[in-house]
Amino acid sequence: MAKQHRPMEVGERYLVYVYLDDLDQRPTASSKIDKFVKDENEGTFKPEQQVDLIIANSTELGFKAIINHSHWGLLFKQDVFQRLSFGQSKKGFITRIRPDDRINLSLQGGKVTRDKYSKIIMEFLNKEGGFAAVHDKSKPEVISNLFGMSKAAFKKAIGGLYKSGDIVIEKTGIRLVEKESGDEQE
C-alpha cells in the first residue's frame, strides 16, 4: 500500500512507474508517479521537438502527459481535437517552455502537420469554389468546426499558403489564387 495512491482492484487499469528496488534489486511498481516524474524542463527539451507522451490525467486546462517517461507536460484542451484516454500513448511535440520551466505540449507540430493542414484547407477551398468565409480573425470554434484544427494551426497553415502564393487573405475570408495552366506542371 505504501507505493499506491489507493487500493488497486483486479480488472482495472493503473498508471505505474516500474523500477528496481534499492534494497534487493527486485522489480517494483508505484502508482505514486509524481515522485518519479519531473515538473521542470531543466534544459532537457526544446520547442518543436517530437516526443512520446502518456496521457496521465485531465485538469481544468486540459491533459497532463508524461513526456518520454521522465517529465510532466500539459496539452491544452482547446488544442486537442480527438478523444484521449488515461494511459494512452501518443506522439506529441513540445510547443513552449514556459518562464516557470514547465512544458506545454501539442499533438500537432512541425512541418508535416503544417503540410497536412495546408492540404485540408486547399481541398476545402477547391470544394467550395475557391473561397472560404474564414480568416485569421475568425473565432476558434468556427475554425475547429470547419477544419478540425486549432486557430493557431490554421493561422500557420494559411500563412504558409499565403507566402507560397496559393491563397490571398481578404477581409471576408480566404481565396484560392487561380494558377495559370503552365504553373501546375512544375
C-alpha positions in Angstrom: 0.0 0.0 0.0 3.0 2.4 0.6 3.5 2.5 -3.2 -0.2 3.0 -4.1 -2.3 6.1 -4.2 -5.4 4.0 -3.3 -6.0 0.2 -3.2 -6.0 -1.4 -6.6 -8.7 -3.6 -7.9 -8.5 -6.6 -10.2 -9.5 -5.8 -13.8 -8.8 -2.1 -13.5 -6.0 -0.2 -15.3 -3.4 1.9 -13.5 -0.5 4.0 -14.5 2.6 2.9 -12.5 6.3 3.6 -12.5 8.4 0.4 -12.6 11.9 0.5 -11.1 14.4 -1.8 -9.3 14.1 -1.6 -5.5 17.3 -0.2 -3.9 17.4 -2.9 -1.2 17.1 -6.1 -3.1 17.1 -5.0 -6.7 13.7 -6.6 -7.4 11.3 -5.0 -9.9 8.9 -2.7 -8.0 6.0 -0.6 -9.2 4.4 2.6 -7.7 1.3 4.4 -8.7 2.7 7.5 -7.0 4.3 8.6 -10.2 4.7 12.2 -9.1 7.8 11.0 -7.2 9.5 9.9 -10.4 8.3 12.4 -13.0 9.9 15.9 -13.0 7.8 19.1 -13.3 10.6 21.4 -14.6 12.3 21.0 -18.0 15.8 21.6 -16.7 17.1 22.1 -20.3 16.0 18.6 -21.4 13.6 19.5 -24.2 13.4 22.2 -26.9 10.4 23.7 -28.7 9.2 21.7 -31.8 10.9 18.6 -30.5 8.9 15.4 -31.1 8.3 13.3 -28.0 6.5 10.3 -26.7 3.6 11.0 -24.4 1.5 9.0 -22.0 -1.8 10.7 -21.1 -1.9 10.6 -17.3 -4.6 12.9 -16.1 -7.2 15.6 -17.0 -7.3 19.1 -15.5 -9.4 22.2 -15.9 -6.8 23.4 -18.5 -6.5 20.2 -20.5 -4.5 17.0 -20.1 -1.3 16.2 -18.1 1.0 13.9 -20.0 4.3 12.2 -19.2 7.0 13.1 -21.7 9.5 10.4 -22.6 8.8 8.7 -19.3 10.5 11.5 -17.4 8.8 14.9 -17.3 5.3 16.4 -17.0 3.8 18.4 -19.8 0.4 20.0 -20.5 -1.9 19.6 -23.5 -4.4 22.5 -23.5 -7.9 21.3 -24.2 -8.5 23.9 -26.9 -5.7 22.3 -28.9 -6.9 18.7 -28.6 -9.2 17.6 -31.4 -9.5 13.9 -30.6 -10.6 11.7 -27.7 -7.8 11.0 -25.2 -7.9 8.3 -22.6 -6.0 7.6 -19.4 -2.8 5.6 -20.1 -2.9 6.2 -23.9 0.4 6.6 -25.7 0.7 9.3 -28.4 3.4 11.1 -30.3 3.5 14.8 -29.5 5.5 18.0 -29.7 7.0 20.4 -27.3 5.3 23.8 -28.1 6.8 26.0 -25.4 9.0 26.0 -22.3 7.3 28.5 -20.0 9.1 31.0 -17.8 8.4 28.7 -14.8 10.3 26.0 -16.8 7.2 23.9 -17.2 6.4 22.4 -20.6 3.4 23.0 -23.0 2.6 20.3 -25.5 0.7 19.7 -28.7 -0.4 16.6 -30.6 0.3 18.6 -33.8 3.5 20.2 -34.7 6.3 20.7 -37.2 6.3 20.9 -41.0 4.5 17.6 -41.6 1.4 18.8 -39.6 1.5 22.2 -41.3 1.6 20.5 -44.7 -1.3 18.3 -43.7 -3.4 21.3 -42.5 -2.5 23.2 -45.7 -3.7 20.3 -47.7 -7.0 20.2 -45.8 -7.5 23.9 -46.4 -6.7 23.7 -50.1 -9.1 20.7 -50.5 -11.8 22.7 -48.7 -11.2 25.8 -50.9 -11.3 23.6 -54.1 -14.6 22.0 -53.0 -16.1 25.4 -52.1 -15.4 27.1 -55.4 -12.2 28.7 -54.2 -13.4 30.8 -51.3 -14.0 30.3 -47.5 -15.6 32.9 -45.3 -13.0 32.3 -42.6 -9.6 34.0 -41.9 -7.1 34.7 -39.2 -9.6 36.8 -37.2 -12.3 34.2 -37.2 -13.5 32.6 -33.9 -11.6 29.4 -32.9 -14.8 27.4 -32.8 -15.6 28.3 -36.4 -12.1 27.2 -37.5 -12.3 24.0 -35.4 -15.7 23.1 -36.9 -14.7 23.7 -40.5 -11.2 22.3 -40.5 -10.7 20.2 -37.3 -7.7 22.2 -36.2 -6.8 24.9 -33.6 -6.8 28.6 -34.6 -3.0 28.7 -34.1 -2.6 25.7 -36.5 -5.0 27.4 -39.0 -3.1 30.7 -38.9 0.3 28.9 -39.5 -1.2 26.9 -42.4 -2.8 29.9 -44.2 0.4 32.0 -43.5 2.3 29.3 -45.4 -0.3 29.2 -48.2 -0.2 33.0 -48.5 3.6 33.1 -48.7 3.7 30.4 -51.3 1.1 32.3 -53.4 -1.6 29.7 -53.2 -4.2 31.9 -51.4 -5.0 35.6 -50.7 -6.4 36.7 -47.4 -9.3 39.1 -47.8 -11.4 41.0 -45.2 -14.2 38.5 -45.6 -12.2 35.3 -45.9 -9.5 33.4 -47.8 -9.5 32.9 -51.6 -7.7 30.4 -53.7 -5.3 32.0 -56.2 -6.0 30.8 -59.7 -2.8 29.4 -61.2 -2.1 29.6 -64.9 -2.1 26.1 -66.6 1.7 26.2 -67.0 2.2 26.7 -63.3 0.6 23.4 -62.4 3.1 21.3 -64.3 6.1 22.0 -62.1 
